[in-house]
Structures are given as C-alpha cells and as structure tokens.
Amino acid sequence: IAVDSADGDKVRVTLPMAPVPLAMQMRIELPQVSGNDALKDIDWAQVMELARHGAMGNLIEVESADGDIVRIFVE
C-alpha cells in the first residue's frame, strides 16, 4: 500500500500476503491505513480475493479531492 498525501507525507506499508487474511479476521488495524480517509470505502475482502486469484500490479488507485494518492498493488 502506498499513500502520497498532498501535504508531502509518504506512507508505504509492505505486507506478506500470507498473514493478511488472519489480520483481517482479527480486525488488526494499521494506523496508516485505518486512519486514512482515502481508504475508508475500499472493500478489503475484494482486494484479498483479487490477490488470492493471482492478480498482479495495481489493484486499486485512488486520488482524493484533496490531492492524496493511494495505490494498492501486488508485486
């Protein structure tokens, strides 16, 4: 997950795919993700389903009205 804010903040969250479903089931939250308004409407279950089926590259790219850019991708 990459977040570039209009204010110049850059957040990068790199996670191995294996523990992500478990973290989602346990409702573990990352402040960089859960506290970002640009990510609030993302269907994380759908993102995980895409990754499970082998999707690669950008899965979601969002640019907010404030100029924040969020990319969720699989490498």
N, CA, C and O atoms as a GROMACS GRO file, in nm:
protein
  300
    1ILE      N    1   0.087  -0.117   0.000
    1ILE     CA    2   0.000   0.000   0.000
    1ILE      C    3   0.090   0.122   0.000
    1ILE      O    4   0.183   0.131   0.081
    2ALA      N    5   0.064   0.215  -0.090
    2ALA     CA    6   0.142   0.339  -0.098
    2ALA      C    7   0.046   0.457  -0.090
    2ALA      O    8  -0.052   0.463  -0.164
    3VAL      N    9   0.075   0.550   0.001
    3VAL     CA   10  -0.007   0.670   0.017
    3VAL      C   11   0.085   0.790   0.006
    3VAL      O   12   0.182   0.803   0.081
    4ASP      N   13   0.056   0.879  -0.088
    4ASP     CA   14   0.128   1.005  -0.104
    4ASP      C   15   0.028   1.118  -0.080
    4ASP      O   16  -0.062   1.139  -0.161
    5SER      N   17   0.044   1.189   0.031
    5SER     CA   18  -0.052   1.294   0.063
    5SER      C   19  -0.016   1.423  -0.010
    5SER      O   20   0.098   1.444  -0.052
    6ALA      N   21  -0.115   1.506  -0.026
    6ALA     CA   22  -0.096   1.636  -0.089
    6ALA      C   23  -0.003   1.723  -0.006
    6ALA      O   24   0.058   1.817  -0.058
    7ASP      N   25   0.010   1.693   0.124
    7ASP     CA   26   0.098   1.768   0.214
    7ASP      C   27   0.243   1.723   0.205
    7ASP      O   28   0.330   1.780   0.270
    8GLY      N   29   0.269   1.619   0.125
    8GLY     CA   30   0.405   1.570   0.110
    8GLY      C   31   0.438   1.448   0.193
    8GLY      O   32   0.550   1.397   0.186
    9ASP      N   33   0.343   1.400   0.273
    9ASP     CA   34   0.366   1.278   0.351
    9ASP      C   35   0.366   1.157   0.259
    9ASP      O   36   0.286   1.150   0.165
   10LYS      N   37   0.455   1.063   0.286
   10LYS     CA   38   0.460   0.939   0.209
   10LYS      C   39   0.455   0.823   0.307
   10LYS      O   40   0.535   0.815   0.400
   11VAL      N   41   0.360   0.733   0.285
   11VAL     CA   42   0.346   0.615   0.370
   11VAL      C   43   0.354   0.493   0.280
   11VAL      O   44   0.287   0.485   0.178
   12ARG      N   45   0.437   0.398   0.320
   12ARG     CA   46   0.448   0.272   0.248
   12ARG      C   47   0.427   0.160   0.349
   12ARG      O   48   0.494   0.154   0.452
   13VAL      N   49   0.334   0.072   0.319
   13VAL     CA   50   0.309  -0.044   0.404
   13VAL      C   51   0.328  -0.167   0.316
   13VAL      O   52   0.254  -0.188   0.220
   14THR      N   53   0.428  -0.247   0.350
   14THR     CA   54   0.458  -0.368   0.275
   14THR      C   55   0.427  -0.488   0.364
   14THR      O   56   0.482  -0.500   0.474
   15LEU      N   57   0.340  -0.574   0.316
   15LEU     CA   58   0.298  -0.689   0.395
   15LEU      C   59   0.310  -0.816   0.312
   15LEU      O   60   0.276  -0.816   0.194
   16PRO      N   61   0.358  -0.924   0.372
   16PRO     CA   62   0.350  -1.053   0.302
   16PRO      C   63   0.203  -1.094   0.297
   16PRO      O   64   0.129  -1.071   0.392
   17MET      N   65   0.162  -1.155   0.188
   17MET     CA   66   0.020  -1.186   0.169
   17MET      C   67  -0.033  -1.291   0.267
   17MET      O   68  -0.150  -1.286   0.304
   18ALA      N   69   0.050  -1.385   0.309
   18ALA     CA   70   0.001  -1.496   0.392
   18ALA      C   71  -0.070  -1.452   0.520
   18ALA      O   72  -0.178  -1.503   0.547
   19PRO      N   73  -0.016  -1.359   0.600
   19PRO     CA   74  -0.083  -1.324   0.725
   19PRO      C   75  -0.195  -1.221   0.712
   19PRO      O   76  -0.265  -1.195   0.809
   20VAL      N   77  -0.214  -1.163   0.595
   20VAL     CA   78  -0.314  -1.057   0.582
   20VAL      C   79  -0.456  -1.105   0.611
   20VAL      O   80  -0.527  -1.037   0.685
   21PRO      N   81  -0.501  -1.219   0.557
   21PRO     CA   82  -0.637  -1.264   0.591
   21PRO      C   83  -0.656  -1.286   0.741
   21PRO      O   84  -0.762  -1.253   0.795
   22LEU      N   85  -0.556  -1.341   0.808
   22LEU     CA   86  -0.566  -1.361   0.952
   22LEU      C   87  -0.576  -1.228   1.024
   22LEU      O   88  -0.656  -1.213   1.117
   23ALA      N   89  -0.497  -1.130   0.984
   23ALA     CA   90  -0.503  -0.997   1.045
   23ALA      C   91  -0.640  -0.934   1.024
   23ALA      O   92  -0.692  -0.867   1.112
   24MET      N   93  -0.698  -0.956   0.906
   24MET     CA   94  -0.832  -0.902   0.878
   24MET      C   95  -0.936  -0.968   0.968
   24MET      O   96  -1.025  -0.901   1.020
   25GLN      N   97  -0.925  -1.100   0.987
   25GLN     CA   98  -1.020  -1.171   1.072
   25GLN      C   99  -1.009  -1.124   1.217
   25GLN      O  100  -1.109  -1.118   1.288
   26MET      N  101  -0.888  -1.092   1.260
   26MET     CA  102  -0.866  -1.047   1.397
   26MET      C  103  -0.893  -0.898   1.412
   26MET      O  104  -0.884  -0.843   1.521
   27ARG      N  105  -0.927  -0.833   1.300
   27ARG     CA  106  -0.956  -0.689   1.297
   27ARG      C  107  -0.838  -0.605   1.346
   27ARG      O  108  -0.855  -0.503   1.412
   28ILE      N  109  -0.718  -0.651   1.310
   28ILE     CA  110  -0.597  -0.574   1.340
   28ILE      C  111  -0.594  -0.455   1.244
   28ILE      O  112  -0.611  -0.472   1.124
   29GLU      N  113  -0.571  -0.338   1.298
   29GLU     CA  114  -0.570  -0.218   1.215
   29GLU      C  115  -0.432  -0.154   1.215
   29GLU      O  116  -0.364  -0.149   1.317
   30LEU      N  117  -0.393  -0.105   1.098
   30LEU     CA  118  -0.270  -0.027   1.085
   30LEU      C  119  -0.311   0.120   1.083
   30LEU      O  120  -0.393   0.158   1.000
   31PRO      N  121  -0.257   0.203   1.170
   31PRO     CA  122  -0.296   0.344   1.174
   31PRO      C  123  -0.279   0.415   1.039
   31PRO      O  124  -0.357   0.503   1.005
   32GLN      N  125  -0.175   0.375   0.964
   32GLN     CA  126  -0.151   0.438   0.834
   32GLN      C  127  -0.264   0.409   0.736
   32GLN      O  128  -0.289   0.487   0.644
   33VAL      N  129  -0.332   0.297   0.756
   33VAL     CA  130  -0.439   0.257   0.666
   33VAL      C  131  -0.575   0.296   0.724
   33VAL      O  132  -0.654   0.362   0.656
   34SER      N  133  -0.601   0.256   0.847
   34SER     CA  134  -0.734   0.279   0.906
   34SER      C  135  -0.762   0.426   0.930
   34SER      O  136  -0.878   0.467   0.935
   35GLY      N  137  -0.658   0.507   0.947
   35GLY     CA  138  -0.678   0.649   0.973
   35GLY      C  139  -0.679   0.735   0.849
   35GLY      O  140  -0.685   0.858   0.859
   36ASN      N  141  -0.675   0.673   0.732
   36ASN     CA  142  -0.668   0.749   0.607
   36ASN      C  143  -0.806   0.753   0.541
   36ASN      O  144  -0.859   0.648   0.503
   37ASP      N  145  -0.863   0.872   0.527
   37ASP     CA  146  -0.998   0.886   0.469
   37ASP      C  147  -1.006   0.835   0.325
   37ASP      O  148  -1.111   0.788   0.283
   38ALA      N  149  -0.896   0.842   0.250
   38ALA     CA  150  -0.897   0.796   0.111
   38ALA      C  151  -0.917   0.645   0.102
   38ALA      O  152  -0.955   0.594  -0.004
   39LEU      N  153  -0.891   0.572   0.211
   39LEU     CA  154  -0.904   0.426   0.211
   39LEU      C  155  -1.032   0.376   0.275
   39LEU      O  156  -1.055   0.255   0.279
   40LYS      N  157  -1.117   0.465   0.325
   40LYS     CA  158  -1.232   0.421   0.405
   40LYS      C  159  -1.336   0.342   0.327
   40LYS      O  160  -1.407   0.262   0.388
   41ASP      N  161  -1.348   0.361   0.197
   41ASP     CA  162  -1.452   0.293   0.119
   41ASP      C  163  -1.400   0.172   0.043
   41ASP      O  164  -1.472   0.117  -0.041
   42ILE      N  165  -1.279   0.129   0.069
   42ILE     CA  166  -1.221   0.016  -0.004
   42ILE      C  167  -1.274  -0.115   0.054
   42ILE      O  168  -1.277  -0.135   0.175
   43ASP      N  169  -1.316  -0.204  -0.035
   43ASP     CA  170  -1.364  -0.337   0.003
   43ASP      C  171  -1.242  -0.427   0.014
   43ASP      O  172  -1.197  -0.484  -0.086
   44TRP      N  173  -1.188  -0.441   0.136
   44TRP     CA  174  -1.065  -0.517   0.157
   44TRP      C  175  -1.083  -0.664   0.124
   44TRP      O  176  -0.988  -0.728   0.080
   45ALA      N  177  -1.201  -0.719   0.144
   45ALA     CA  178  -1.226  -0.859   0.110
   45ALA      C  179  -1.212  -0.879  -0.041
   45ALA      O  180  -1.158  -0.981  -0.085
   46GLN      N  181  -1.258  -0.783  -0.119
   46GLN     CA  182  -1.245  -0.793  -0.264
   46GLN      C  183  -1.098  -0.781  -0.306
   46GLN      O  184  -1.054  -0.852  -0.396
   47VAL      N  185  -1.024  -0.694  -0.242
   47VAL     CA  186  -0.881  -0.680  -0.271
   47VAL      C  187  -0.810  -0.813  -0.244
   47VAL      O  188  -0.729  -0.858  -0.325
   48MET      N  189  -0.841  -0.875  -0.131
   48MET     CA  190  -0.778  -1.003  -0.097
   48MET      C  191  -0.817  -1.112  -0.195
   48MET      O  192  -0.735  -1.196  -0.230
   49GLU      N  193  -0.941  -1.110  -0.240
   49GLU     CA  194  -0.986  -1.210  -0.337
   49GLU      C  195  -0.910  -1.195  -0.469
   49GLU      O  196  -0.870  -1.295  -0.530
   50LEU      N  197  -0.889  -1.072  -0.513
   50LEU     CA  198  -0.810  -1.048  -0.634
   50LEU      C  199  -0.669  -1.102  -0.618
   50LEU      O  200  -0.616  -1.168  -0.708
   51ALA      N  201  -0.608  -1.073  -0.506
   51ALA     CA  202  -0.471  -1.119  -0.481
   51ALA      C  203  -0.465  -1.272  -0.474
   51ALA      O  204  -0.372  -1.333  -0.525
   52ARG      N  205  -0.564  -1.333  -0.410
   52ARG     CA  206  -0.568  -1.479  -0.398
   52ARG      C  207  -0.576  -1.546  -0.535
   52ARG      O  208  -0.525  -1.656  -0.554
   53HIS      N  209  -0.642  -1.479  -0.628
   53HIS     CA  210  -0.658  -1.535  -0.762
   53HIS      C  211  -0.544  -1.495  -0.856
   53HIS      O  212  -0.553  -1.514  -0.977
   54GLY      N  213  -0.437  -1.438  -0.800
   54GLY     CA  214  -0.318  -1.414  -0.880
   54GLY      C  215  -0.308  -1.279  -0.948
   54GLY      O  216  -0.220  -1.259  -1.030
   55ALA      N  217  -0.397  -1.186  -0.915
   55ALA     CA  218  -0.388  -1.052  -0.974
   55ALA      C  219  -0.255  -0.989  -0.935
   55ALA      O  220  -0.211  -1.000  -0.820
   56MET      N  221  -0.191  -0.925  -1.029
   56MET     CA  222  -0.063  -0.860  -1.004
   56MET      C  223  -0.072  -0.714  -1.049
   56MET      O  224  -0.156  -0.679  -1.131
   57GLY      N  225   0.016  -0.630  -0.994
   57GLY     CA  226   0.019  -0.489  -1.030
   57GLY      C  227  -0.081  -0.410  -0.948
   57GLY      O  228  -0.119  -0.451  -0.838
   58ASN      N  229  -0.125  -0.296  -1.002
   58ASN     CA  230  -0.220  -0.209  -0.932
   58ASN      C  231  -0.357  -0.276  -0.924
   58ASN      O  232  -0.414  -0.315  -1.025
   59LEU      N  233  -0.408  -0.289  -0.802
   59LEU     CA  234  -0.543  -0.339  -0.782
   59LEU      C  235  -0.639  -0.223  -0.764
   59LEU      O  236  -0.753  -0.226  -0.812
   60ILE      N  237  -0.593  -0.120  -0.694
   60ILE     CA  238  -0.676  -0.001  -0.669
   60ILE      C  239  -0.586   0.121  -0.673
   60ILE      O  240  -0.475   0.120  -0.620
   61GLU      N  241  -0.634   0.225  -0.737
   61GLU     CA  242  -0.565   0.354  -0.735
   61GLU      C  243  -0.670   0.462  -0.714
   61GLU      O  244  -0.767   0.472  -0.789
   62VAL      N  245  -0.650   0.544  -0.610
   62VAL     CA  246  -0.746   0.647  -0.572
   62VAL      C  247  -0.674   0.780  -0.562
   62VAL      O  248  -0.567   0.788  -0.502
   63GLU      N  249  -0.734   0.883  -0.619
   63GLU     CA  250  -0.685   1.019  -0.598
   63GLU      C  251  -0.798   1.099  -0.536
   63GLU      O  252  -0.904   1.116  -0.598
   64SER      N  253  -0.777   1.147  -0.414
   64SER     CA  254  -0.882   1.219  -0.343
   64SER      C  255  -0.892   1.361  -0.394
   64SER      O  256  -0.804   1.410  -0.464
   65ALA      N  257  -1.001   1.427  -0.359
   65ALA     CA  258  -1.021   1.567  -0.398
   65ALA      C  259  -0.914   1.658  -0.337
   65ALA      O  260  -0.886   1.766  -0.389
   66ASP      N  261  -0.855   1.612  -0.226
   66ASP     CA  262  -0.750   1.690  -0.160
   66ASP      C  263  -0.614   1.670  -0.224
   66ASP      O  264  -0.517   1.737  -0.187
   67GLY      N  265  -0.605   1.578  -0.320
   67GLY     CA  266  -0.478   1.552  -0.386
   67GLY      C  267  -0.399   1.435  -0.330
   67GLY      O  268  -0.286   1.411  -0.372
   68ASP      N  269  -0.458   1.361  -0.235
   68ASP     CA  270  -0.392   1.242  -0.184
   68ASP      C  271  -0.402   1.131  -0.287
   68ASP      O  272  -0.505   1.115  -0.352
   69ILE      N  273  -0.295   1.055  -0.302
   69ILE     CA  274  -0.294   0.943  -0.396
   69ILE      C  275  -0.266   0.815  -0.319
   69ILE      O  276  -0.171   0.807  -0.242
   70VAL      N  277  -0.352   0.715  -0.341
   70VAL     CA  278  -0.339   0.586  -0.274
   70VAL      C  279  -0.333   0.479  -0.380
   70VAL      O  280  -0.415   0.476  -0.471
   71ARG      N  281  -0.232   0.391  -0.368
   71ARG     CA  282  -0.219   0.276  -0.457
   71ARG      C  283  -0.212   0.150  -0.373
   71ARG      O  284  -0.136   0.142  -0.277
   72ILE      N  285  -0.291   0.052  -0.411
   72ILE     CA  286  -0.283  -0.081  -0.351
   72ILE      C  287  -0.243  -0.174  -0.463
   72ILE      O  288  -0.312  -0.186  -0.563
   73PHE      N  289  -0.129  -0.240  -0.444
   73PHE     CA  290  -0.077  -0.323  -0.553
   73PHE      C  291  -0.013  -0.449  -0.497
   73PHE      O  292   0.022  -0.457  -0.380
   74VAL      N  293   0.000  -0.548  -0.585
   74VAL     CA  294   0.064  -0.674  -0.551
   74VAL      C  295   0.185  -0.690  -0.640
   74VAL      O  296   0.179  -0.672  -0.761
   75GLU      N  297   0.298  -0.725  -0.575
   75GLU     CA  298   0.422  -0.749  -0.652
   75GLU      C  299   0.458  -0.895  -0.646
   75GLU      O  300   0.559  -0.937  -0.703
   0.00000   0.00000   0.00000
